[in-house]
């Protein structure tokens, strides 16, 4: 069904995927105008709260906290849900993607409360949904750090990049929600709200603030970790390039000496066949010694600046 009403008649559940089929039934609710229905239909709507002519409209970013492994490239989904409080009713506009998330928390909501009280219960429960994923992200991050300390493989570094990019979506959703919840205090009707509503708002703000701080710390750790391993990889690349350059110089010594014997130039012992082996051996020893000396010098200079 596209429209379901709780037994207490405080909450109205509307499936936004079936709005066209329900427009006639919804016409009884004047506050559900085209603007609100557009919010509910927009999958990219950002979090916000506004109060117009006694109607409170809230768009909240829900985290689809199905089991995902961000280090393997899975991306957590952030899905908006629209809430409307008007005429002593709370209207929740959901869709097929958010229905499961709504059903998962509805049993924990006290539907006998006033509409605003029920709204804040939902917002608090949806905020707690972020904490479940954050626990998984923290475990994946700590496991990844241990693997990187053992050996920074290509697979581990790819996992770090996936974890860093996936965390951006979680941080974006939580930041939008935290800012939106803070805006409740700026609403014209907030001062006239009863103490219980204000207390519930404070509880929701605390949850949102804790979540925001947790995700910010998580993001900073990943940023520092990525920066450290970028420096390590850069240093390793520089050392490899330096080593290859030194080996190239050593080989060029051998090539320079032997190349003379391929030219039409009079050289000592050029007509004695066994001599080329001796010259090759001596030149090779000179090249090896030169390579060894240059490597020792570069290593000494490198250690001096460490």
N, C-alpha and C positions, 0 to 999 in steps of 0.2 A: 504494500500500500504506500502511496505517496504522502499520506497524512495520517499521523497517529497522535492521539491525545492521551496524556496520562490520566489515571483514574482520579487524581486530585485536581485535574483541570488547570494546573498552574503551568504545565509544560506542553508545548506542541512540537512534535517532531515532523519535519517536512523533508521529503526526498527531493533535492534540487534537480535530480536527473529527470524528474517527471513533472516539472513545473507546467509545461504546456497542457498536460492532461488535467491539471488541478486548478487552473486559473479561475474557473467559475466558483469552485469551493473556497478558494483563497480570497475571493472578492469580499467576503464577509469581514476580512481583517484589513481595515483601511491602512494600517501602518505598514503592511507588506506591499510597498509600491515597487515600481520598476527598478528604482535605484537599489533597493535592498536585494531584490531578486538578481540583479546584475552582479552584486557583490558575491552572492552565493554561487553563481554560475562561473565566476572567474577563477580558474585554477592557479593563477599567478598573483592573486590579490595579496597585498601585504597587510601586516597586523596594524590595526588602528581602532580607536574608540571615538565615537561622536554622539552627541545628544542633540536632537532636533525635535522641537514641538512635543516634548514629553516622551519621545522614542529614543531608547538607548540602543545603539548598534555597535557590535563588537565583532571584529574579525581576528581570529586567533590561529597561530601556526601550530598544527599538530604534527608530532613526530611519529611517522610510521615505524614503530619500534619492532618490526618483525626481525627475526634473526638475520643479521648481516655480518659479513666479515670485510671490513673496509680495507684491510691490508691486502685482500685478494681482488680489490677493485670494485666491491659492491658500494653503491651510493645510497645513504639513508634518504628517504623521501620526506619532504616537508609539505604538508597539505593544509590549506586554509579551511577553516570552518566559521560560519557566520552565526552569530547569536543576536537576537532582538528581544529587548524587554519593553513592553508597552501594554497598556490596558490590563495590568496585573497578570500578564502572561509572559512566559519565557518561550520564545520560538527558536528552535534549533534547526538550522538548514544544513543537512548532511548530503552526501552523495555515496555512490557505491564504494568509492575508495576509502571514505572515512567512516562508513557504517560500522565496520568491525571495531575501530578505535572507540567509537561512541558506545557501542554495546559493552565493551570491556570495562568501562568505568561507571556506567549508569546504575548498576546494582549497588555501588558504594555511595550513591547520592541520596540524601534525605529529601524526597520529593514533597514532603509536607511543609517545607519551608517556603518563604516568600520567593518570588522570581529572582531577585538580585542575589539572595542567599544561595539559591541553587546555581546561579551563574558562576559565582565565585568558587563553589564546590567543584564544578566542572573544570574551571581554569586551573585550580590547584592540582586536581588529579591529572590533567593533561600535562602540567609542568613536571609532575613527578615521573611521567613517562620518559622524559629526557634523561632522568637520572639512571634508569635501567640501561640505556645505551651507553651513557658515560662510564658506567662500571665496566662494560664490555670493552669500550675504547681504552680505558686505563689498563686493563689486563693485556690487551693486544699491544699497547705501547710499551709496557714493561717487558713483555716477552720479546718484543722487537729490539729493545735496548740491549737485552742480554745476548741476543744473537749477534748484534752488531759489534758488541765488545769482543766476542769470540773471533769473528771474522766478518768484515763488511763485504758481503757478496752482492752480486747484481740483484739477486732475488730479494735480499733484505732491504737494499736501497730502494727497490721498486715498491716494496711494502711500506717503507717510510713515506715515499711520495704519495701513495694512495691514501695512507692514514692522514697525511697533512691536508690533502685536497678534500677528502670526505668530511673531515672535521669542520671545514669551512661552512658546509651546509647546516650542520648542527649549531654552530656558533651564530650563523645568520638568523636562524629561526628563533633561538633563545634570546638574541639581542632585540629583535623586533618585538617579541612578547614582553620582555622586561620594560622596554620603552613604553609600550602600550599600557601596561598595568600602572606605570608611574603617571600616565596621563589621566587616570581616573580621578586623581585629586584635583585636577583642573576643571572638572565638569561643574556646571552651574548647580546641579542638585546634590553635589557631594556633601556640602556642609549640612544640608538638611537630612542626610541619611542617618539612620539610627546607629547606635553604638555597635550593634552586632555586625552590621554591614561593614562599618569601618574596621572592626577587628578582623573580619574575614579578608578584607582587602589587604590589611597589614600582613596577615599570614601568607596570602598569595604573593605579595611583594617580597617577603622574606625568602620564599621558595624560589622565586624568579631571580632574586639577587644572588642567592647561593649558587644556583645553576650557572648564572652568568660568570661568577667568579671562578667556578670550577672549570668551565670551558675556556676561559681566558688563560688560566694557569696551564691547562692542557695544551692550548695553542702555543703558548710561550715556550713550553718544554720542547714541543716538536720543532719550533722555529730554531731554538738554540741547538738542538740535536742535528737538524739538517745543515745548519751553518757550520757546525764543527766537522761533520763528515764531508762537506763541500771543501773545507780547507784541507782536510786529510787527503782527499782525492786529488786536489790541486797540487799539493806537495808531492804526492806520489808520481803524478804526471811529470812534474818538473824534474824529479830525480831520474825518472826513466829517460826523459829527453836528454838530460845531461850525460847519463851513462852511454846512450847511443851516440851522442856527439863525440865523446871521448874515444869510443871504439872506432868510430869512423875516422878520427884523426890517426889512430894507431894503424888502421888498415891502409890509410893513404900513404904512410911512410913506406910500407911494404910495396905498394903499387908504384910509388915514385921511383924507388930504386930498381925494381924489376923492369919497369917500362923502358929504361935506357937500353936494355939488352934487346929490345924489339926494334930499336931505331938503327939507322945506318950510321952509327957513330963508333969510332975506335975506342974500345974500352979495354982495360987490363984483364987478362985471362979470358977474353971473350971467345977465343978459339979453343979453349980447353973445356970439354963437355962436363967433366965432374965438378968444375968450379961453381957452376950455377947452383948446385945443391948447398955448397958451403955459404955462398952469398945469401941464398934464401933463408938458411938457418940463422945466420948472423943478423940479417935484417928483421927476421921474425922475433928474435930475442930482444932487439932494440925496440921494436914496436910494443912488445909485451911489457917491457920495463917502463916505456913512456906511458902506456895506459895505466899501469899500476901507480906510477908517480902522480899522474893527473887525478886519478880517483882518490888517492890519499890526500892530495891537496884540497880537492873540492869537499871531501868529508870533513877535513880539519876546519875549513872556512865555515862550513854549515854548522858544525858543533859550536863554533865560537859565537854565533849569533843566536843560538838556542838558549 
